[in-house]
Amino acid sequence: MAEISGSSGRIGSLDGLRGIAALWVLIGHAMLLTGWHLPLIGDPDLGVDLFIMLSGFLMVFHYQLRQEKEPWSEISTWSNFWNRRFFRIAPLYYVMLAIAIALGPVIFNSRMVIDHFLGVTPQLPERYLDGSLENLLLHVSFLFGLSPAHAFRTPLPDWSISLEMQFYAALPFVMLFIHRLGWLRGSIGVVVAGVAISMALRLTGINFPMPAFLPLKMHVFASGMLLAGALNAGSGRAFAHFLLALAFVAIPIGGGMTVLREVVRLGLVVAFFALIFHAHLPRPLANPLNRISDFMGNRFCHELGELSFGAYLIHLLVMQPVIAYLIKAHGHDISNFQRFLLSITITIPIVYALSAVGHRFIEMQGQKIGRTLTRRRASTA
């Protein structure tokens, strides 16, 4: 049902969505750290939710392209999937983790300047300065998201990286469950389980500083998965997927939810569905949506999407020292808005230049290793 470009089955507009998600997080953090705020745009958590929804969609979408050659009933499919995802995420993350820990004292001092200037509660020192073996091992193994004490304990915004890895670990089991019960009943069962675990955590007094534990965000992953599952459904069935995805993102768990945040998350699902299924909408809607989809799949948006992971990991390491410098140099002589504009003017070119280097020399090389190992296992089998 979706318009797919090229033999690779790439949906071009998703590149633009990935790029938007990374910029949303970057700009949202810049607003929080400079004291100038706009509703919604200044909320980086919504950008992360868009990333999560995209991840749920893409994992199912790519599986559906490969399901004849790599059915989930085969254990080799699981190992190939985990191998590809590990080498997609781990190489750049490990490099940035090492840099972040080495720069921890510098970033912490910058954050103290920012927090003092804005008059907000200072960040805890261990968030930036914990170089203990326990913290390192939990982060290298991606298990830190399972521990409330370690889920938010590096200078990186990496709580979502552990969340993503938990989703990858669970996905084969989730897909087998959905195959057995069908998309609608199966996804409801998965989300109900996540909500039940989240409620149990609340009742037992276990609180995560960020929603780094998979049950806290499973409903957002599931909304993206449902939209991907709708690609192989009939028109009526696809609409049922869409309505259920709306219901999932409206569940008020996984962070400080407000009415405005809920409305925006519903809007993200509507926009996502419109971009993917625009060809099946009435012509007055389909034509402008088709132009938007084409634009979001152009070469610039494609490159922006390719650099989104690096930009997400890198931006706070650059942004916080830049904003601390602006505070020291100009203080209250410039307005919060001017400080915001200066900070993103300086930060964005540096972040995306570093992301381009990381993408070419680390991410792409890691992906090549993952593909090589997968081919070797397939030839051996």
HUDA-V991285 format. One record per pair of residues at least 6 apart in sequence whose ideal C-beta (glycine too) atoms are under 8 Angstrom apart, sorted by the first residue. I is the first residue (numbers start at 0). J is the second residue. If there is no record, write none. Layout:
{{I & J} {I & J}}
This chain:
{{0 & 229} {0 & 230} {0 & 231} {0 & 232} {0 & 234} {0 & 237} {0 & 275} {0 & 276} {0 & 278} {0 & 279} {1 & 10} {1 & 230} {1 & 275} {1 & 276} {1 & 278} {2 & 10} {2 & 277} {2 & 278} {2 & 292} {3 & 9} {3 & 10} {4 & 10} {4 & 11} {4 & 296} {8 & 60} {8 & 61} {8 & 64} {10 & 60} {10 & 275} {10 & 296} {11 & 292} {11 & 293} {11 & 295} {11 & 296} {11 & 297} {11 & 300} {11 & 301} {12 & 274} {12 & 275} {12 & 291} {12 & 292} {12 & 293} {12 & 295} {12 & 296} {13 & 53} {13 & 56} {13 & 57} {13 & 295} {13 & 296} {13 & 304} {14 & 295} {14 & 296} {14 & 300} {14 & 301} {14 & 303} {14 & 304} {14 & 305} {15 & 294} {15 & 295} {15 & 296} {15 & 300} {15 & 303} {15 & 304} {16 & 49} {16 & 53} {16 & 271} {16 & 274} {16 & 295} {16 & 304} {17 & 50} {17 & 53} {17 & 303} {17 & 304} {17 & 307} {18 & 300} {18 & 303} {18 & 304} {18 & 306} {18 & 307} {19 & 46} {19 & 49} {20 & 46} {20 & 47} {20 & 49} {20 & 50} {20 & 53} {20 & 307} {21 & 46} {21 & 50} {21 & 303} {21 & 306} {21 & 307} {21 & 308} {21 & 310} {21 & 311} {22 & 46} {22 & 303} {22 & 310} {23 & 40} {23 & 43} {23 & 45} {23 & 46} {23 & 49} {24 & 43} {24 & 46} {24 & 47} {24 & 50} {24 & 156} {24 & 311} {24 & 314} {25 & 43} {25 & 310} {25 & 311} {25 & 314} {25 & 318} {25 & 343} {25 & 346} {25 & 347} {25 & 350} {26 & 40} {26 & 41} {26 & 43} {26 & 343} {27 & 40} {27 & 41} {27 & 42} {27 & 43} {27 & 44} {27 & 45} {27 & 46} {28 & 43} {28 & 156} {28 & 314} {28 & 315} {28 & 318} {29 & 318} {29 & 322} {29 & 339} {29 & 342} {29 & 343} {29 & 346} {30 & 36} {30 & 37} {30 & 40} {30 & 41} {30 & 339} {31 & 41} {31 & 43} {32 & 113} {32 & 117} {32 & 318} {32 & 319} {32 & 322} {32 & 342} {33 & 322} {33 & 335} {33 & 338} {33 & 339} {33 & 342} {34 & 116} {34 & 117} {34 & 335} {34 & 338} {35 & 334} {35 & 335} {35 & 336} {35 & 338} {35 & 339} {38 & 259} {39 & 45} {39 & 259} {39 & 263} {42 & 260} {42 & 263} {44 & 254} {44 & 260} {45 & 260} {45 & 263} {45 & 264} {45 & 267} {47 & 159} {48 & 219} {48 & 248} {48 & 264} {48 & 267} {49 & 267} {50 & 159} {50 & 307} {50 & 311} {51 & 159} {51 & 162} {51 & 163} {51 & 216} {51 & 219} {51 & 220} {51 & 223} {52 & 219} {52 & 220} {52 & 222} {52 & 223} {52 & 248} {52 & 267} {52 & 268} {52 & 271} {53 & 223} {54 & 163} {54 & 166} {54 & 220} {54 & 223} {55 & 166} {55 & 219} {55 & 220} {55 & 221} {55 & 222} {55 & 223} {55 & 224} {55 & 227} {56 & 223} {56 & 224} {56 & 226} {56 & 227} {56 & 271} {57 & 223} {57 & 227} {58 & 166} {58 & 167} {58 & 170} {58 & 224} {58 & 227} {59 & 174} {59 & 223} {59 & 224} {59 & 227} {59 & 228} {60 & 227} {60 & 230} {62 & 69} {62 & 71} {62 & 80} {62 & 174} {63 & 227} {63 & 228} {63 & 230} {63 & 231} {69 & 75} {69 & 76} {69 & 79} {69 & 80} {70 & 76} {71 & 77} {71 & 171} {71 & 174} {71 & 175} {71 & 178} {72 & 175} {75 & 376} {75 & 377} {75 & 380} {76 & 171} {77 & 171} {78 & 376} {79 & 373} {79 & 376} {79 & 377} {80 & 167} {80 & 170} {80 & 171} {81 & 167} {81 & 168} {82 & 369} {82 & 372} {82 & 373} {82 & 376} {83 & 366} {83 & 369} {83 & 370} {83 & 373} {84 & 164} {84 & 167} {85 & 369} {86 & 365} {86 & 366} {86 & 368} {86 & 369} {86 & 372} {87 & 362} {87 & 365} {87 & 366} {87 & 369} {88 & 160} {88 & 163} {88 & 164} {88 & 308} {89 & 365} {90 & 361} {90 & 362} {90 & 364} {90 & 365} {90 & 368} {91 & 308} {91 & 309} {91 & 312} {91 & 357} {91 & 358} {91 & 361} {91 & 362} {91 & 365} {92 & 157} {92 & 160} {92 & 312} {93 & 139} {94 & 357} {94 & 361} {95 & 155} {95 & 312} {95 & 313} {95 & 316} {95 & 357} {96 & 138} {96 & 139} {96 & 153} {96 & 155} {96 & 157} {98 & 316} {99 & 106} {99 & 153} {99 & 154} {99 & 155} {99 & 316} {100 & 130} {100 & 135} {100 & 153} {100 & 154} {102 & 154} {102 & 316} {103 & 127} {103 & 128} {103 & 129} {103 & 130} {103 & 153} {103 & 154} {104 & 127} {104 & 128} {105 & 320} {106 & 127} {106 & 154} {106 & 315} {106 & 316} {106 & 319} {106 & 320} {107 & 122} {107 & 124} {107 & 126} {107 & 127} {107 & 128} {107 & 154} {108 & 323} {109 & 319} {109 & 320} {109 & 322} {109 & 323} {110 & 121} {110 & 122} {110 & 127} {110 & 319} {110 & 323} {111 & 121} {111 & 122} {112 & 323} {112 & 326} {112 & 327} {113 & 319} {113 & 322} {113 & 323} {113 & 326} {114 & 120} {114 & 121} {114 & 122} {115 & 121} {116 & 326} {116 & 330} {125 & 152} {126 & 151} {126 & 152} {126 & 153} {126 & 154} {127 & 153} {127 & 154} {129 & 152} {129 & 153} {133 & 149} {134 & 143} {134 & 149} {134 & 152} {134 & 153} {137 & 143} {137 & 146} {137 & 149} {138 & 149} {138 & 152} {138 & 153} {138 & 157} {141 & 160} {141 & 161} {141 & 164} {141 & 165} {142 & 161} {143 & 149} {143 & 150} {143 & 152} {143 & 157} {143 & 161} {143 & 211} {144 & 150} {144 & 158} {144 & 160} {144 & 161} {144 & 162} {144 & 164} {144 & 165} {144 & 211} {144 & 212} {144 & 213} {145 & 161} {145 & 165} {145 & 211} {145 & 212} {147 & 205} {147 & 206} {147 & 207} {147 & 208} {150 & 158} {150 & 161} {150 & 207} {150 & 208} {150 & 209} {150 & 211} {150 & 212} {151 & 158} {151 & 208} {151 & 209} {151 & 211} {154 & 315} {154 & 316} {154 & 319} {155 & 312} {155 & 315} {155 & 316} {156 & 311} {156 & 312} {156 & 315} {157 & 312} {158 & 208} {158 & 209} {158 & 210} {158 & 211} {159 & 209} {159 & 211} {161 & 211} {162 & 210} {162 & 211} {162 & 212} {162 & 213} {162 & 216} {165 & 212} {165 & 213} {166 & 213} {166 & 217} {166 & 220} {169 & 213} {173 & 189} {173 & 224} {176 & 185} {176 & 188} {176 & 189} {177 & 185} {177 & 186} {177 & 189} {177 & 228} {178 & 185} {179 & 185} {180 & 188} {182 & 225} {182 & 228} {182 & 232} {182 & 240} {183 & 239} {183 & 240} {183 & 243} {186 & 221} {186 & 224} {186 & 225} {186 & 228} {186 & 243} {186 & 247} {187 & 243} {189 & 217} {189 & 221} {190 & 217} {190 & 218} {190 & 221} {190 & 247} {190 & 250} {192 & 214} {192 & 217} {193 & 213} {193 & 214} {193 & 215} {193 & 217} {193 & 218} {193 & 221} {194 & 214} {194 & 218} {194 & 250} {194 & 252} {196 & 214} {197 & 214} {197 & 215} {197 & 252} {197 & 253} {200 & 206} {200 & 207} {200 & 212} {200 & 214} {200 & 215} {207 & 215} {209 & 254} {210 & 216} {210 & 252} {210 & 253} {210 & 254} {213 & 220} {215 & 252} {215 & 253} {215 & 254} {216 & 253} {218 & 247} {218 & 248} {218 & 250} {218 & 252} {218 & 253} {219 & 247} {219 & 248} {219 & 253} {219 & 264} {221 & 244} {221 & 247} {222 & 244} {222 & 245} {222 & 247} {222 & 248} {222 & 268} {223 & 244} {223 & 271} {225 & 240} {225 & 241} {225 & 243} {225 & 244} {225 & 247} {226 & 240} {226 & 241} {226 & 244} {226 & 268} {226 & 271} {226 & 272} {226 & 275} {228 & 240} {229 & 236} {229 & 237} {229 & 240} {229 & 241} {229 & 276} {230 & 237} {230 & 275} {232 & 239} {232 & 240} {234 & 279} {237 & 276} {237 & 279} {241 & 268} {241 & 272} {244 & 268} {244 & 272} {245 & 265} {245 & 268} {245 & 269} {248 & 261} {248 & 264} {248 & 265} {248 & 267} {248 & 268} {249 & 261} {249 & 264} {249 & 265} {251 & 261} {273 & 280} {273 & 284} {273 & 288} {274 & 288} {274 & 291} {274 & 292} {274 & 295} {277 & 284} {277 & 285} {277 & 288} {277 & 289} {277 & 292} {278 & 285} {278 & 289} {279 & 285} {280 & 288} {294 & 300} {305 & 358} {306 & 351} {306 & 354} {306 & 355} {306 & 358} {308 & 354} {308 & 358} {308 & 362} {309 & 353} {309 & 354} {309 & 355} {309 & 357} {309 & 358} {309 & 362} {310 & 350} {310 & 351} {310 & 354} {313 & 350} {313 & 353} {313 & 354} {313 & 357} {314 & 346} {314 & 350} {317 & 346} {317 & 349} {317 & 350} {317 & 353} {318 & 342} {318 & 346} {318 & 350} {321 & 342} {321 & 345} {321 & 346} {322 & 338} {322 & 342} {325 & 333} {325 & 338} {325 & 341} {325 & 342} {326 & 338} {329 & 338} {333 & 341}}
